[in-house]
Amino acid sequence: MKSKRLCIFPKDVQCITGKSERYGRQLLADIKVYHKKEPHQFVTVYEFAAYCGLQVEEVLGYLD
């Protein structure tokens, strides 16, 4: 069984949104501020989906 990733990266945001990787970095930074995370902490798929108003299953479909 292939396992899914829990963390999301700028390249993933680029694939999901169709926007630039720079936009992905900024969006993840905004999500970290929203969730009061430290700079070294990761953004999870669940946090990303909730922030963007997407279904978690749809987001997981884009991840390898």
Buried (B, 14 or more C-beta within 10 A) or exposed (E): EEEEEEBBBBEBBBBBBEEEBEBBBBBBBEBBEEEEBEEEEEBBBEBBBBBEEBEEEEBBEBBE
